[in-house]
């Protein structure tokens, strides 16, 4: 996403808690900040793509960074809960800054191509004012509603990622155990109303047990699933189904697939890691 900005000749100051991740950006001309406050002080826009809310508080809302937020626009693009997003908004506004949420749907391929689906939670005038900047990440940023709505929509979609992947992995494993031709299974599936493109996206990884070079790591999907479960509980929803999926994600992580692609759910569909 940062490279998309550089390619568009947007002046970029980059900070990452893991410094070695900044090397490709430095090579492409980004200025590298030693501390978040250095980036914030020098910028008009502060774009966040961090793991979770505690990381945002650490990077953006520490004592030294917090004092730099006056007059800046903070665009929060990671996956957090609606409650967390509203709390961060209130803190940013109290510091004299502006806040919008703009989580994205898509993986590294879409990010590289500038084809992410960007969902925006903000006042409509804020959406209009920041639209051209957001278009660097996706061609048609969607206005969802006030702060919290886009964060909630992101969790709803990530729940689908977890549940659809787990459901497909289980059926695929079952088909293999029944000695059914996987090609026949996929042929019928593709012609049915049950089909989702993500099934083909993850099929070969599952068949090859190849979960390297993740489009999205299993540990992050587990984190997002936990966020969804917490919010769904608060909304009084039945979470039995996603609780089961969460258990499978946890199994995959205990099988050392934390940093692997989330299609590693397939490996967790057997009763033990040695049952392949």
C-alpha positions, 0 to 999 in steps of 0.5 A: 500500500505504501508503494502505491503511494510512492508510485503515485509520487505522493511524498511518503514518510514511513515508520514500522515497528519492525525496522527491516520491513522498511528497506524496500520502501527506502529503496523506492524513495520513502523517507524513513522515520526513526520514531512515530512522532517524526512521521506524524510531525512532518505529515498532513495525513497519518495512515495506519495499517497496524495489527490491532488496537494496542499497536495503534495506541502504542504508535499513535497515542503515546504521550509524544505522538499524541501531542503531534496530532493537531491539524492532522488527518488520521486514516485508520485502515487496519482491522479493529472493532467498532468500539475500539475505532470510536474510542480512538476517534475520540482520542484523536479529536481531543488532540485536535486531529481528524479521524476516519476509518477505512479498512480494506478487503483483499490481500497482497495481490490486490494491494499491489495492484491498487484493487483493494475494496476500501470501506469508509466510516466517517462523516460524508464530507470527510469521505469526499475530502479524502476520496482521491487519496483513498483511490490509490488503494482501491478504485471505488472506496465505498462510503458505509456510514459513521465511524464504527460502521466500516469497522463492523463491516470489515469484521463481518467479511473476515468472519466469512473468510474464516467460516467459508475457508473452514467449511471448504477445507472440511468438505475437501478433506472429507472428499479425499477420505471418501476416495472421491475424485477432487476434480469431480467435486470441484466441477460440480461445486463450480456449477452450483449455487454453493460456489465461492471464488475463494475455494479455487483461490485456496484449492491448490495450496490445500492439495499441495499442503503449501502455506508459504508466502501467505496472502494473509497469515493464520494468526491475523485471521484468528485475531480478527475472528476473536474480535468478531466473536467479542462484538457478536456476543455484545450484539446478542448473537449465536456464535456457536458456529464461529466458535468452532471455526475459531477452535480450528484456527487455534489448532492450525496455529498450534501446528506451527502455521501461525505465520502461514497462509490461512488456508492451513486450516485444511491441515487442521481438519484431521484429528491430529497433525500426524493423521495426514 
